[in-house]
Amino acid sequence: MNVQGLLDKIEDTLDVGTKLPFGGKIAVDADTIKQCVEDIRYDLPIELEKAQEVVSHHHNIITKANNEASSIVSSAQAEADGIVNNAKEKALNIATSAETNAQATVDAATEKARQLVETSEITQAAHAYADRIRAQAENEAAKILANAKAQAEAMLLDANNQANDIKSKSEKWATEIRTAATEFVEDIMRNSDEVLSSNIAEIRKARQSLFGDNR
């Protein structure tokens, strides 16, 4: 029987003991209890050894688990570091390749620009652009000149119309003045002739009366 069983036996022995009337004491089978104690003393080292083995086994299990966990963590860390380093290397390669390609593109564009300059394509494009600008300027100038000419012709036509109107009115006024002056002079001359004729008639009449002259 193991230690736990012996302790249970002692407890059972105490339970079946007889209670004494005074002091709350119990009369038990002392031999049974002594035998249990001796058995406990005998079995206890064995139980302790087993317990120590269990503890040691548990310790080994925990140590092994910790070691395995550390190994797993270390392996995972190494794998993660490898992935990161690999990614860094790939990123560096991509960046280097991109930089190389970009530089190649720039160099190609520079060379193309140089070739364009050498083959006068840019110059030709500049001339074409200058020709377009010149043509636009000439069109604008032509429009400006046409507008100015139209305005000048309109102003000249208006001035001629005004001048002709003034001239026509002046000629009309001059004609009216000349007509009035002529009529006035003719009136004066007509009156003078009538006065003169009347005076001559009176003179002739007086001579005839005086001298009997029929002239």
Summary of the structure (lengths in Angstrom):
residues: 215
radius of gyration: 76.0
end to end distance: 215.8
largest distance: 232.8
contacts: 438
relative contact order: 0.02
helix: 90%
strand: 2%
